[in-house]
Amino acid sequence: MRFTPELTAELELLALYKLSTNNEGLKVHKNAAPESIAAMQRLHSKGLVTQADGGYLTALGHDAAEHAHGVLTILCAGGEHAA
């Protein structure tokens, strides 16, 4: 499996969610980049967010966002843990 531009766009949106609360969602407006609109619609069709234009994370979406945040944290560490 490869990171396609579509998957990258979905991961970028998941990384925008604030994980410390379930009371904050996201909304992708109709004038946003077409890639972002399409990515949010795909996240909705996969059951990760509550609305096609964003909304709140579902339980599965929260898990996915936690993993996305984790990957970013590891990769942005700059190789500090490299052997």
N, C-alpha and C positions, 0 to 999 in steps of 0.2 A: 504494500500500500504506500502511496506517495502523498505528500502534501500538495494538493492541487490548489489553484487560486481560489476555488470555491470553498474548500475546507479551510484555507487560511482566512478567508473573510468571515467564516463562521466562528473560528477560534478567536479572531480579533473581537467580534461582538461579545462572545462569552466572557472574554477577559475584561470587558467594560463593566460587567455586573459587580456590584458591591456585595461580597459574600457575608459580611457581618450582620446583614439585616435582610429579611424577606419583604420588607415594606417599601423597597425602592426597585422600580422597574426601569426599563428603557423603552423609548419610542423612536422608531426610525420614520422620519417624516417623508412625505411623498416627494419632497424636493432633494432628498438625500441622494448620494451616489447610487446608481442602479445596482451596483455590486452589493452594497449594504442592504438595500431593499430585498434583493433576491436571497441574500444570505439569511436575513431574519425570517423570511417566508419558509426557507428550508428548515431552519431551527424549529419553527412552529410545526411544520409537517412531520418532523422527527419527534415531536412531543417534548421538546426541551423548553419552550416558552409558551405562555398562555394565549398570546395573540399573534396574528400574522405580521403585525407591525411592531412587535416587541412584547410589551407587558412584563409579567413577572416570570421568574424561573419556576419550572415545575420541579418536583423532587429529582427527577432524572437530570433535568437541566442544571440544577444546583450541583449535582455530582460532577457533571461534565465541566461546569465552570470551575469547580475546585481543581480538577485535573489540569485545565488550561492555565489557571493561575500558577499551579505547581510547576508545570513545564517552563513557563516564562521565568519563574524565580530561579530555577536550576540553570536555564540557558543564559540568563542575564548575569549570573554570578561570575562570568568571565573566566571560567576554568579554575576557580579557586580550589576545587576538589579533585582536580586531575592528579593522577598518580605519576 
